[in-house]
């Protein structure tokens, strides 16, 4: 064997090592992407659960969704901050979807909650006036488009009727 043969063998071994390294790195990137998606979905579930507990523990907030209720200034503030937090979460989900972290079907399922939160005249008026302030303009446009396609709901009134039947 000549020195040239050893160099050729060395080149083949180093090429194989480079290919193996690239395969390993590709698998690592795939795992990191799966982990990022999993963490995003976990945060979405945790926030949705937290919203449910806010509703469960706050009868005034539930009452504020009934069309016959008149809101005190304190309740207006509570509703404002609840809606701001809920919409900020939906904006975060929109960013995650836009950046490819979460898939379209997951995003759309959570995005539909907007139609409930902003499903009565009071909350639609909130969004149309002070609610949209400080949110990404493209997200605002998407919410406006969603709301234009969704009728107003009687979700909490229907829920009350469900409990009495």
N, C-alpha and C positions, 0 to 999 in steps of 0.2 A: 504494500500500500504506500502510496505517495502522500506527500504533504497536501497535495491538492485533493486527494480522496478524503482525507481527514477534515479538510475545510468544507467539503460538500456535505459530509455527514453532520458536521457541526451546524451548518446552515439549515439542514432538514430538521434537526432536533430543535433548534431555536425557533424555526417556523411553526413546528408543532406546539411548542410551548406558548407562542403568541396566540395561536388559534385556541388552545385550551384556556388561556387567560381571557380571551374575548368571550368565549362561551360562558365562563364563570361570571364575568362582569355582566353579561346580558341576563343571566339568571338572577343575579343580585339586584339589578334594576327592576326586573319583573316583580321580585319579592317586595322591594321597597314601594312600588306602585300599588301592589295589593294591600300592603300595610297602610299606606296613605288613604286609600279608599275605605278600608275598614275603619280607620280612626275617624274619618269624616262622617261615615254612616253612624258610628257610635255617638258622636257628638250630636248628630241630628236626632237620634232616638232620645238621648238624655234631655235635650232641650224640649222636645215634644212632650216628654213625661213631665218636665218641670212646668210647662204651660198647663197641662191637665191638673196638676196639683194646685196651681194658682187658682184655677176655676173652682176646684173642689173646695178649697179652703176660704174662698172669698164670695159669699153670697151677694154682696153689693156689686161685684163685678158681673156676676150672672144677671142680676137685676138690671144692670145698665144696658143690657142687650134687649130688654123687653121694650116694645114701642111705647108703652104707657108710662114708663118710669121717667121722672124728672130728676136730673142729676144735680147734686150739690156741687159746689166748687171743689171740694175734696174728692168727690167721686169722679168728677171730670179729670182731675189730675191723675188719679189712680188709673183711669181708663187710658188716658194719654200715655202714661209711662208703660203700661202693659202693652199697648199697641205698638209703641216705639220699639220695645224690646222684641216683640214678636216679629215685627217687620224687619228689624235689624238681623234677626236670625234668618229670615227668608232671603234677605240680601246676601248674607254669608253663603247660604246654600246656592244662590244664583252664581256667585263668584266661583264656588267650587265646581259647579256644573260647567260654567264657561271655560274654566281652566282645565277641564277634562278629568277632574278628581272623582266626581261622581257621575254615574251614567244617567241618561235621559229619563228612563222610567222611574228611577229613584227620585230624581229632581222633580218630575211632574207630580208624583204622588204627594210630596211635601209642599209643592207650590200651590196645590189645590186648597190648602188650609187658608190661604190668603182670602179666598172667596167666602170663607166662614168668618174670619176676623173682620173683614171689610164688607160683610154681607147685609148690613142694615143701613138705613139712611143716615143714622148718627155716625157710624164709623166710616161710611163713604164720604160724608162731609168732612170728617176729621182728616182723611187722606187727601181730599181735594184742597184743603186749606193749609193746615199746619203739619200734617203727617208726612208729607213728601219732602219736607225741608231736610237737607243734609244727606239724602240718599243719592246714590249714583244715578245720573240722569237716564242711562240706558235701562237700569233696573226699574226706575219710575215709569218709563214708557212701557215696559213689559207688564208691570202691574196694571197700568191704565188699560192696556189692551186686554188683559185677562178680565178685568172688571167690566169692560164694555160688552164682553161676551157672556157674562154671568148675570142672571137675574138676582134681585135681592132675595134674601132667604129669611125664613122665620124659624131658624134652627132652635133657638132657645125657647121660643114660644111652643114649637112642636115638641121639644123635649119635656116641657112642663105638661103638655097635654098627654104625652106618652105616660108620664108618671101617674096621672090621675085616672087613666082608663083601666 
